[in-house]
Amino acid sequence: MEITGGVELPAFREDVELRTADGLTLVGELALPETADPVATLVCLHPLPTHGGFMDSHIIRKAAARLPALAELAVLRFNFRGVTSPRGTSEGSFGGGVDERLDLAAAMAFVTGRGLPAPWLLGWSFGTEVALKYGLEHPIEGAILLSPPLHRTSADEVAAWAGSGRRLVAVVPELDDYLRPAEAAERFAAVPEAELVPVEGGKHLWVGEKQTSRVLSEIVRQLNPAALPLPTTWGS
């Protein structure tokens, strides 16, 4: 079977609920490898809710569908407050990137409670803002930023990552609508250890299997490089 599009590979999948400090219930899913303990954990922070972002935004959905089987990763994805997907609706309303601090805290409390190993944040667009602003409050290995717009993140919040001991990887599309590689290099210069990954031909939404594979491979390069290259077929 060719691994493409909406293919969902085997995993243990569990509907989960996250409880925030301000009393909201957020809906999500945890996907775990079937044949081994996870080597690392991916906590997914989706794009802007007011522009259609949710836990099923395609890169996040495909990470959950493929990476437990292909790279032995645990993948936690959830809807930020006020967001609806086929999984259900998270309570509350859009917090403008401020109240979502509590959503991230609820996700990380879940990771800790389940004893999931080596957590990384995966932010996409709006999700990168939440990761950058609040990720350092939690015991993470690092953060991978897909298409970071840097609209809501201040220069001081970016600079705080310098010397933090957490890895920071910005995956920046060559043709992004908001932040392209040359400007990204300037904006992240305050974090000398940050890794900037420009993607030739990439666009903000990472449409198409070529771009999807590029992004998923970059995630695995950070969390479990021994699993590379990712296979393109499944089964005998």
PyRosetta script that sets phi, psi and omega in degrees:
from pyrosetta import init, pose_from_sequence

init()
pose = pose_from_sequence("MEITGGVELPAFREDVELRTADGLTLVGELALPETADPVATLVCLHPLPTHGGFMDSHIIRKAAARLPALAELAVLRFNFRGVTSPRGTSEGSFGGGVDERLDLAAAMAFVTGRGLPAPWLLGWSFGTEVALKYGLEHPIEGAILLSPPLHRTSADEVAAWAGSGRRLVAVVPELDDYLRPAEAAERFAAVPEAELVPVEGGKHLWVGEKQTSRVLSEIVRQLNPAALPLPTTWGS")
pose.set_psi(1, 128.7)
pose.set_omega(1, 177.2)
pose.set_phi(2, -74.0)
pose.set_psi(2, 134.6)
pose.set_omega(2, 179.2)
pose.set_phi(3, -88.7)
pose.set_psi(3, 104.7)
pose.set_omega(3, -177.9)
pose.set_phi(4, -158.2)
pose.set_psi(4, 165.6)
pose.set_omega(4, 173.8)
pose.set_phi(5, 50.0)
pose.set_psi(5, -124.9)
pose.set_omega(5, -174.0)
pose.set_phi(6, -91.7)
pose.set_psi(6, 16.4)
pose.set_omega(6, 179.8)
pose.set_phi(7, -59.9)
pose.set_psi(7, 131.3)
pose.set_omega(7, 177.6)
pose.set_phi(8, -115.0)
pose.set_psi(8, 115.1)
pose.set_omega(8, -178.2)
pose.set_phi(9, -85.3)
pose.set_psi(9, 162.2)
pose.set_omega(9, -176.2)
pose.set_phi(10, -58.9)
pose.set_psi(10, 140.0)
pose.set_omega(10, 175.7)
pose.set_phi(11, -167.2)
pose.set_psi(11, 160.3)
pose.set_omega(11, 167.4)
pose.set_phi(12, -83.4)
pose.set_psi(12, 116.6)
pose.set_omega(12, -176.8)
pose.set_phi(13, -116.8)
pose.set_psi(13, 133.0)
pose.set_omega(13, -175.8)
pose.set_phi(14, -134.2)
pose.set_psi(14, 127.1)
pose.set_omega(14, 170.3)
pose.set_phi(15, -69.9)
pose.set_psi(15, 131.8)
pose.set_omega(15, -177.6)
pose.set_phi(16, -128.5)
pose.set_psi(16, 161.4)
pose.set_omega(16, 173.3)
pose.set_phi(17, -125.6)
pose.set_psi(17, 138.2)
pose.set_omega(17, 178.7)
pose.set_phi(18, -112.6)
pose.set_psi(18, 138.3)
pose.set_omega(18, 179.9)
pose.set_phi(19, -109.5)
pose.set_psi(19, 125.5)
pose.set_omega(19, -178.9)
pose.set_phi(20, -89.2)
pose.set_psi(20, 162.4)
pose.set_omega(20, -179.1)
pose.set_phi(21, -65.9)
pose.set_psi(21, -21.4)
pose.set_omega(21, 177.0)
pose.set_phi(22, -97.6)
pose.set_psi(22, 18.9)
pose.set_omega(22, 167.1)
pose.set_phi(23, 87.8)
pose.set_psi(23, 16.6)
pose.set_omega(23, 179.4)
pose.set_phi(24, -95.8)
pose.set_psi(24, 152.9)
pose.set_omega(24, 172.4)
pose.set_phi(25, -107.1)
pose.set_psi(25, 124.4)
pose.set_omega(25, 177.6)
pose.set_phi(26, -106.9)
pose.set_psi(26, 141.2)
pose.set_omega(26, -179.5)
pose.set_phi(27, -98.9)
pose.set_psi(27, 146.6)
pose.set_omega(27, -179.7)
pose.set_phi(28, -162.8)
pose.set_psi(28, -170.9)
pose.set_omega(28, 179.3)
pose.set_phi(29, -142.8)
pose.set_psi(29, 139.9)
pose.set_omega(29, 172.0)
pose.set_phi(30, -112.3)
pose.set_psi(30, 126.6)
pose.set_omega(30, 176.2)
pose.set_phi(31, -115.4)
pose.set_psi(31, 128.8)
pose.set_omega(31, -176.8)
pose.set_phi(32, -123.0)
pose.set_psi(32, 150.6)
pose.set_omega(32, 175.1)
pose.set_phi(33, -60.1)
pose.set_psi(33, 145.0)
pose.set_omega(33, 178.6)
pose.set_phi(34, -80.9)
pose.set_psi(34, -31.8)
pose.set_omega(34, -166.5)
pose.set_phi(35, -109.8)
pose.set_psi(35, 0.4)
pose.set_omega(35, -178.5)
pose.set_phi(36, -160.1)
pose.set_psi(36, 162.3)
pose.set_omega(36, 170.9)
pose.set_phi(37, -70.1)
pose.set_psi(37, 147.2)
pose.set_omega(37, 179.4)
pose.set_phi(38, -66.5)
pose.set_psi(38, 145.0)
pose.set_omega(38, 177.7)
pose.set_phi(39, -90.2)
pose.set_psi(39, -20.7)
pose.set_omega(39, 179.4)
pose.set_phi(40, -161.8)
pose.set_psi(40, 169.7)
pose.set_omega(40, -174.5)
pose.set_phi(41, -128.0)
pose.set_psi(41, 134.8)
pose.set_omega(41, 178.3)
pose.set_phi(42, -110.0)
pose.set_psi(42, 118.7)
pose.set_omega(42, 177.5)
pose.set_phi(43, -104.4)
pose.set_psi(43, 113.3)
pose.set_omega(43, -168.1)
pose.set_phi(44, -97.1)
pose.set_psi(44, 130.0)
pose.set_omega(44, -179.1)
pose.set_phi(45, -118.4)
pose.set_psi(45, 114.1)
pose.set_omega(45, -165.3)
pose.set_phi(46, -83.1)
pose.set_psi(46, 169.9)
pose.set_omega(46, 179.9)
pose.set_phi(47, -66.6)
pose.set_psi(47, -179.3)
pose.set_omega(47, -170.0)
pose.set_phi(48, -59.1)
pose.set_psi(48, 120.3)
pose.set_omega(48, -179.0)
pose.set_phi(49, -59.9)
pose.set_psi(49, -35.0)
pose.set_omega(49, -177.6)
pose.set_phi(50, -74.7)
pose.set_psi(50, -5.8)
pose.set_omega(50, 175.1)
pose.set_phi(51, -120.9)
pose.set_psi(51, 25.9)
pose.set_omega(51, 173.7)
pose.set_phi(52, 92.7)
pose.set_psi(52, 5.1)
pose.set_omega(52, 178.7)
pose.set_phi(53, -73.0)
pose.set_psi(53, 139.2)
pose.set_omega(53, 177.5)
pose.set_phi(54, -161.8)
pose.set_psi(54, -179.1)
pose.set_omega(54, -173.6)
pose.set_phi(55, -66.7)
pose.set_psi(55, -14.2)
pose.set_omega(55, 176.9)
pose.set_phi(56, -98.9)
pose.set_psi(56, 8.4)
pose.set_omega(56, 172.3)
pose.set_phi(57, -52.0)
pose.set_psi(57, 137.2)
pose.set_omega(57, -153.5)
pose.set_phi(58, -60.3)
pose.set_psi(58, -39.1)
pose.set_omega(58, 179.8)
pose.set_phi(59, -64.1)
pose.set_psi(59, -41.0)
pose.set_omega(59, -179.6)
pose.set_phi(60, -67.8)
pose.set_psi(60, -43.6)
pose.set_omega(60, 177.8)
pose.set_phi(61, -61.2)
pose.set_psi(61, -41.5)
pose.set_omega(61, -178.3)
pose.set_phi(62, -72.9)
pose.set_psi(62, -32.1)
pose.set_omega(62, 174.2)
pose.set_phi(63, -61.0)
pose.set_psi(63, -44.5)
pose.set_omega(63, 179.2)
pose.set_phi(64, -68.7)
pose.set_psi(64, -32.6)
pose.set_omega(64, -177.8)
pose.set_phi(65, -75.4)
pose.set_psi(65, -28.5)
pose.set_omega(65, -170.8)
pose.set_phi(66, -114.4)
pose.set_psi(66, -38.7)
pose.set_omega(66, -166.2)
pose.set_phi(67, -75.1)
pose.set_psi(67, -25.5)
pose.set_omega(67, 171.8)
pose.set_phi(68, -60.4)
pose.set_psi(68, -40.4)
pose.set_omega(68, -179.2)
pose.set_phi(69, -78.6)
pose.set_psi(69, -40.6)
pose.set_omega(69, -172.1)
pose.set_phi(70, -84.7)
pose.set_psi(70, -25.9)
pose.set_omega(70, -172.2)
pose.set_phi(71, -137.6)
pose.set_psi(71, 11.8)
pose.set_omega(71, 177.2)
pose.set_phi(72, 55.5)
pose.set_psi(72, 42.3)
pose.set_omega(72, 178.4)
pose.set_phi(73, -105.8)
pose.set_psi(73, 142.3)
pose.set_omega(73, 166.0)
pose.set_phi(74, -83.7)
pose.set_psi(74, 137.0)
pose.set_omega(74, -179.1)
pose.set_phi(75, -127.3)
pose.set_psi(75, 117.7)
pose.set_omega(75, 174.9)
pose.set_phi(76, -107.6)
pose.set_psi(76, 123.5)
pose.set_omega(76, 174.8)
pose.set_phi(77, -131.1)
pose.set_psi(77, 150.2)
pose.set_omega(77, -175.9)
pose.set_phi(78, -157.1)
pose.set_psi(78, 161.8)
pose.set_omega(78, 174.2)
pose.set_phi(79, -88.0)
pose.set_psi(79, 127.7)
pose.set_omega(79, 169.5)
pose.set_phi(80, -58.2)
pose.set_psi(80, 166.0)
pose.set_omega(80, -178.7)
pose.set_phi(81, -52.5)
pose.set_psi(81, 134.9)
pose.set_omega(81, 177.0)
pose.set_phi(82, 79.6)
pose.set_psi(82, 5.4)
pose.set_omega(82, -174.0)
pose.set_phi(83, -104.2)
pose.set_psi(83, 140.4)
pose.set_omega(83, -179.1)
pose.set_phi(84, -114.5)
pose.set_psi(84, 141.3)
pose.set_omega(84, 172.5)
pose.set_phi(85, -145.4)
pose.set_psi(85, 177.4)
pose.set_omega(85, 175.9)
pose.set_phi(86, -55.8)
pose.set_psi(86, -26.2)
pose.set_omega(86, 177.7)
pose.set_phi(87, -67.4)
pose.set_psi(87, -27.7)
pose.set_omega(87, -178.1)
pose.set_phi(88, 139.0)
pose.set_psi(88, -168.5)
pose.set_omega(88, -176.9)
pose.set_phi(89, -117.4)
pose.set_psi(89, 129.3)
pose.set_omega(89, 172.1)
pose.set_phi(90, -78.0)
pose.set_psi(90, 139.6)
pose.set_omega(90, -179.4)
pose.set_phi(91, -66.4)
pose.set_psi(91, 163.5)
pose.set_omega(91, 176.9)
pose.set_phi(92, 92.8)
pose.set_psi(92, -165.8)
pose.set_omega(92, 179.2)
pose.set_phi(93, -141.4)
pose.set_psi(93, 161.4)
pose.set_omega(93, -176.8)
pose.set_phi(94, -50.3)
pose.set_psi(94, 131.2)
pose.set_omega(94, -175.5)
pose.set_phi(95, -105.4)
pose.set_psi(95, 11.0)
pose.set_omega(95, 175.4)
pose.set_phi(96, 65.7)
pose.set_psi(96, 20.4)
pose.set_omega(96, -178.7)
pose.set_phi(97, 85.3)
pose.set_psi(97, 3.9)
pose.set_omega(97, 178.5)
pose.set_phi(98, -102.7)
pose.set_psi(98, -58.8)
pose.set_omega(98, -180.0)
pose.set_phi(99, -66.5)
pose.set_psi(99, -21.6)
pose.set_omega(99, 178.2)
pose.set_phi(100, -64.3)
pose.set_psi(100, -13.6)
pose.set_omega(100, 171.3)
pose.set_phi(101, -54.4)
pose.set_psi(101, -39.3)
pose.set_omega(101, -179.4)
pose.set_phi(102, -73.6)
pose.set_psi(102, -29.7)
pose.set_omega(102, 177.3)
pose.set_phi(103, -66.9)
pose.set_psi(103, -44.8)
pose.set_omega(103, 176.9)
pose.set_phi(104, -61.7)
pose.set_psi(104, -41.8)
pose.set_omega(104, 179.3)
pose.set_phi(105, -61.5)
pose.set_psi(105, -38.8)
pose.set_omega(105, 178.5)
pose.set_phi(106, -65.3)
pose.set_psi(106, -40.3)
pose.set_omega(106, 178.4)
pose.set_phi(107, -64.2)
pose.set_psi(107, -42.2)
pose.set_omega(107, -178.7)
pose.set_phi(108, -70.7)
pose.set_psi(108, -32.3)
pose.set_omega(108, 174.8)
pose.set_phi(109, -64.7)
pose.set_psi(109, -37.6)
pose.set_omega(109, 176.5)
pose.set_phi(110, -63.4)
pose.set_psi(110, -45.7)
pose.set_omega(110, 179.1)
pose.set_phi(111, -58.2)
pose.set_psi(111, -46.3)
pose.set_omega(111, 179.8)
pose.set_phi(112, -64.0)
pose.set_psi(112, -43.7)
pose.set_omega(112, -178.6)
pose.set_phi(113, -63.4)
pose.set_psi(113, -32.3)
pose.set_omega(113, 178.8)
pose.set_phi(114, -86.9)
pose.set_psi(114, -6.4)
pose.set_omega(114, -178.9)
pose.set_phi(115, 67.8)
pose.set_psi(115, 31.5)
pose.set_omega(115, -179.1)
pose.set_phi(116, -75.0)
pose.set_psi(116, 138.8)
pose.set_omega(116, -169.8)
pose.set_phi(117, -85.5)
pose.set_psi(117, 153.3)
pose.set_omega(117, 165.4)
pose.set_phi(118, 42.3)
pose.set_psi(118, 64.2)
pose.set_omega(118, -176.1)
pose.set_phi(119, -72.9)
pose.set_psi(119, 137.1)
pose.set_omega(119, 171.2)
pose.set_phi(120, -120.6)
pose.set_psi(120, 147.2)
pose.set_omega(120, 170.0)
pose.set_phi(121, -92.5)
pose.set_psi(121, 136.1)
pose.set_omega(121, 171.0)
pose.set_phi(122, -117.6)
pose.set_psi(122, 105.2)
pose.set_omega(122, 176.9)
pose.set_phi(123, -103.8)
pose.set_psi(123, 143.5)
pose.set_omega(123, 175.5)
pose.set_phi(124, -127.1)
pose.set_psi(124, 121.9)
pose.set_omega(124, 178.8)
pose.set_phi(125, 54.6)
pose.set_psi(125, -114.9)
pose.set_omega(125, 177.7)
pose.set_phi(126, -51.6)
pose.set_psi(126, -37.8)
pose.set_omega(126, 179.4)
pose.set_phi(127, -60.5)
pose.set_psi(127, -27.7)
pose.set_omega(127, 177.1)
pose.set_phi(128, -68.3)
pose.set_psi(128, -32.3)
pose.set_omega(128, 179.5)
pose.set_phi(129, -66.0)
pose.set_psi(129, -42.9)
pose.set_omega(129, 178.0)
pose.set_phi(130, -63.0)
pose.set_psi(130, -42.5)
pose.set_omega(130, 179.9)
pose.set_phi(131, -62.9)
pose.set_psi(131, -46.6)
pose.set_omega(131, -177.5)
pose.set_phi(132, -67.3)
pose.set_psi(132, -42.3)
pose.set_omega(132, -174.9)
pose.set_phi(133, -70.7)
pose.set_psi(133, -36.5)
pose.set_omega(133, -168.6)
pose.set_phi(134, -125.7)
pose.set_psi(134, -5.3)
pose.set_omega(134, -175.6)
pose.set_phi(135, -61.7)
pose.set_psi(135, -33.3)
pose.set_omega(135, -176.8)
pose.set_phi(136, -69.9)
pose.set_psi(136, -9.3)
pose.set_omega(136, 177.1)
pose.set_phi(137, -77.9)
pose.set_psi(137, -3.5)
pose.set_omega(137, -171.1)
pose.set_phi(138, -129.2)
pose.set_psi(138, 157.8)
pose.set_omega(138, -178.2)
pose.set_phi(139, -79.9)
pose.set_psi(139, 73.8)
pose.set_omega(139, -179.1)
pose.set_phi(140, -105.4)
pose.set_psi(140, 157.1)
pose.set_omega(140, 172.9)
pose.set_phi(141, -75.5)
pose.set_psi(141, -36.5)
pose.set_omega(141, -178.0)
pose.set_phi(142, 174.8)
pose.set_psi(142, -171.9)
pose.set_omega(142, -179.2)
pose.set_phi(143, -138.1)
pose.set_psi(143, 137.9)
pose.set_omega(143, 173.2)
pose.set_phi(144, -108.5)
pose.set_psi(144, 125.6)
pose.set_omega(144, -175.3)
pose.set_phi(145, -111.0)
pose.set_psi(145, 113.5)
pose.set_omega(145, 176.9)
pose.set_phi(146, -96.7)
pose.set_psi(146, 123.5)
pose.set_omega(146, 177.9)
pose.set_phi(147, 52.3)
pose.set_psi(147, 55.7)
pose.set_omega(147, -178.7)
pose.set_phi(148, -70.6)
pose.set_psi(148, 121.7)
pose.set_omega(148, 179.1)
pose.set_phi(149, -83.4)
pose.set_psi(149, -23.5)
pose.set_omega(149, -177.3)
pose.set_phi(150, 54.6)
pose.set_psi(150, 40.5)
pose.set_omega(150, 176.3)
pose.set_phi(151, -83.0)
pose.set_psi(151, -41.7)
pose.set_omega(151, -173.9)
pose.set_phi(152, -103.0)
pose.set_psi(152, -5.4)
pose.set_omega(152, -175.9)
pose.set_phi(153, -98.5)
pose.set_psi(153, 125.7)
pose.set_omega(153, -179.2)
pose.set_phi(154, -79.9)
pose.set_psi(154, 163.3)
pose.set_omega(154, 176.8)
pose.set_phi(155, -59.5)
pose.set_psi(155, -38.1)
pose.set_omega(155, 179.6)
pose.set_phi(156, -66.2)
pose.set_psi(156, -37.5)
pose.set_omega(156, 179.3)
pose.set_phi(157, -67.1)
pose.set_psi(157, -36.8)
pose.set_omega(157, 174.9)
pose.set_phi(158, -66.4)
pose.set_psi(158, -48.5)
pose.set_omega(158, -176.2)
pose.set_phi(159, -61.5)
pose.set_psi(159, -25.3)
pose.set_omega(159, -179.5)
pose.set_phi(160, -61.2)
pose.set_psi(160, -21.7)
pose.set_omega(160, 179.2)
pose.set_phi(161, -73.2)
pose.set_psi(161, -19.5)
pose.set_omega(161, -179.8)
pose.set_phi(162, -63.2)
pose.set_psi(162, 128.0)
pose.set_omega(162, 178.7)
pose.set_phi(163, 71.1)
pose.set_psi(163, 11.2)
pose.set_omega(163, -176.8)
pose.set_phi(164, -77.5)
pose.set_psi(164, -17.2)
pose.set_omega(164, -174.8)
pose.set_phi(165, 82.6)
pose.set_psi(165, -1.5)
pose.set_omega(165, 176.5)
pose.set_phi(166, -101.5)
pose.set_psi(166, 139.4)
pose.set_omega(166, -179.9)
pose.set_phi(167, -78.5)
pose.set_psi(167, 146.5)
pose.set_omega(167, -179.5)
pose.set_phi(168, -134.1)
pose.set_psi(168, 120.0)
pose.set_omega(168, -176.2)
pose.set_phi(169, -125.9)
pose.set_psi(169, 117.0)
pose.set_omega(169, 179.4)
pose.set_phi(170, -105.2)
pose.set_psi(170, 116.4)
pose.set_omega(170, -179.9)
pose.set_phi(171, -101.2)
pose.set_psi(171, 106.9)
pose.set_omega(171, -166.4)
pose.set_phi(172, -115.9)
pose.set_psi(172, 119.3)
pose.set_omega(172, 179.2)
pose.set_phi(173, -68.0)
pose.set_psi(173, 139.8)
pose.set_omega(173, 178.3)
pose.set_phi(174, -57.0)
pose.set_psi(174, -35.9)
pose.set_omega(174, -174.0)
pose.set_phi(175, -111.8)
pose.set_psi(175, 33.0)
pose.set_omega(175, -176.8)
pose.set_phi(176, -62.3)
pose.set_psi(176, 149.7)
pose.set_omega(176, 179.8)
pose.set_phi(177, -75.3)
pose.set_psi(177, -21.1)
pose.set_omega(177, -170.1)
pose.set_phi(178, -121.7)
pose.set_psi(178, -43.5)
pose.set_omega(178, -176.4)
pose.set_phi(179, -142.0)
pose.set_psi(179, 118.1)
pose.set_omega(179, -178.8)
pose.set_phi(180, -104.1)
pose.set_psi(180, 167.6)
pose.set_omega(180, -169.5)
pose.set_phi(181, -55.2)
pose.set_psi(181, -41.8)
pose.set_omega(181, -177.2)
pose.set_phi(182, -63.2)
pose.set_psi(182, -44.7)
pose.set_omega(182, 178.3)
pose.set_phi(183, -68.8)
pose.set_psi(183, -36.8)
pose.set_omega(183, 178.4)
pose.set_phi(184, -60.7)
pose.set_psi(184, -39.0)
pose.set_omega(184, 178.9)
pose.set_phi(185, -60.7)
pose.set_psi(185, -37.4)
pose.set_omega(185, 178.1)
pose.set_phi(186, -70.3)
pose.set_psi(186, -43.8)
pose.set_omega(186, -175.0)
pose.set_phi(187, -69.1)
pose.set_psi(187, -30.9)
pose.set_omega(187, -179.3)
pose.set_phi(188, -97.4)
pose.set_psi(188, 5.6)
pose.set_omega(188, -178.6)
pose.set_phi(189, -61.7)
pose.set_psi(189, -24.2)
pose.set_omega(189, 179.2)
pose.set_phi(190, -69.5)
pose.set_psi(190, -10.3)
pose.set_omega(190, 178.4)
pose.set_phi(191, -118.8)
pose.set_psi(191, 85.7)
pose.set_omega(191, -172.7)
pose.set_phi(192, -57.0)
pose.set_psi(192, -30.4)
pose.set_omega(192, -177.7)
pose.set_phi(193, -84.1)
pose.set_psi(193, -6.4)
pose.set_omega(193, 178.5)
pose.set_phi(194, -62.9)
pose.set_psi(194, 143.9)
pose.set_omega(194, 178.5)
pose.set_phi(195, -105.7)
pose.set_psi(195, 121.8)
pose.set_omega(195, 177.7)
pose.set_phi(196, -100.2)
pose.set_psi(196, 123.6)
pose.set_omega(196, -179.0)
pose.set_phi(197, -115.6)
pose.set_psi(197, 95.2)
pose.set_omega(197, 175.9)
pose.set_phi(198, -76.0)
pose.set_psi(198, 139.7)
pose.set_omega(198, -177.7)
pose.set_phi(199, -117.1)
pose.set_psi(199, 111.2)
pose.set_omega(199, -178.4)
pose.set_phi(200, -61.4)
pose.set_psi(200, 129.5)
pose.set_omega(200, 178.8)
pose.set_phi(201, 77.4)
pose.set_psi(201, -2.7)
pose.set_omega(201, -177.5)
pose.set_phi(202, -72.7)
pose.set_psi(202, 149.7)
pose.set_omega(202, 175.2)
pose.set_phi(203, -125.9)
pose.set_psi(203, 167.3)
pose.set_omega(203, -170.9)
pose.set_phi(204, -55.4)
pose.set_psi(204, -35.6)
pose.set_omega(204, -173.5)
pose.set_phi(205, -95.3)
pose.set_psi(205, -3.0)
pose.set_omega(205, 175.3)
pose.set_phi(206, 53.4)
pose.set_psi(206, 45.5)
pose.set_omega(206, -176.6)
pose.set_phi(207, -77.7)
pose.set_psi(207, 139.7)
pose.set_omega(207, 176.6)
pose.set_phi(208, 101.9)
pose.set_psi(208, 150.3)
pose.set_omega(208, -175.9)
pose.set_phi(209, -63.7)
pose.set_psi(209, -34.7)
pose.set_omega(209, 179.2)
pose.set_phi(210, -60.4)
pose.set_psi(210, -45.7)
pose.set_omega(210, -179.5)
pose.set_phi(211, -71.8)
pose.set_psi(211, -38.0)
pose.set_omega(211, 176.1)
pose.set_phi(212, -58.7)
pose.set_psi(212, -48.7)
pose.set_omega(212, -179.2)
pose.set_phi(213, -61.8)
pose.set_psi(213, -37.3)
pose.set_omega(213, 179.4)
pose.set_phi(214, -63.2)
pose.set_psi(214, -45.0)
pose.set_omega(214, -178.7)
pose.set_phi(215, -67.7)
pose.set_psi(215, -46.3)
pose.set_omega(215, -179.0)
pose.set_phi(216, -63.5)
pose.set_psi(216, -36.3)
pose.set_omega(216, 177.0)
pose.set_phi(217, -64.9)
pose.set_psi(217, -37.6)
pose.set_omega(217, 178.3)
pose.set_phi(218, -65.9)
pose.set_psi(218, -40.0)
pose.set_omega(218, 176.1)
pose.set_phi(219, -59.2)
pose.set_psi(219, -47.5)
pose.set_omega(219, -177.9)
pose.set_phi(220, -67.9)
pose.set_psi(220, -33.6)
pose.set_omega(220, 177.1)
pose.set_phi(221, -59.0)
pose.set_psi(221, -32.8)
pose.set_omega(221, 179.4)
pose.set_phi(222, -82.7)
pose.set_psi(222, -41.1)
pose.set_omega(222, -170.7)
pose.set_phi(223, -93.4)
pose.set_psi(223, -34.3)
pose.set_omega(223, -178.1)
pose.set_phi(224, -155.4)
pose.set_psi(224, 71.1)
pose.set_omega(224, -173.8)
pose.set_phi(225, -61.3)
pose.set_psi(225, -20.7)
pose.set_omega(225, 178.5)
pose.set_phi(226, -63.2)
pose.set_psi(226, -19.7)
pose.set_omega(226, -178.5)
pose.set_phi(227, -83.6)
pose.set_psi(227, -4.4)
pose.set_omega(227, 178.8)
pose.set_phi(228, -85.2)
pose.set_psi(228, 153.7)
pose.set_omega(228, -6.5)
pose.set_phi(229, -74.6)
pose.set_psi(229, 147.8)
pose.set_omega(229, 178.8)
pose.set_phi(230, -67.4)
pose.set_psi(230, 135.3)
pose.set_omega(230, 178.8)
pose.set_phi(231, -68.7)
pose.set_psi(231, 156.1)
pose.set_omega(231, 178.4)
pose.set_phi(232, -104.3)
pose.set_psi(232, -4.8)
pose.set_omega(232, 177.0)
pose.set_phi(233, -133.1)
pose.set_psi(233, 161.9)
pose.set_omega(233, -179.2)
pose.set_phi(234, -134.4)
pose.set_psi(234, 136.2)
pose.set_omega(234, 178.2)
pose.set_phi(235, 92.3)
pose.set_psi(235, 171.9)
pose.set_omega(235, -176.5)
pose.set_phi(236, -85.0)
pose.dump_pdb("model.pdb")
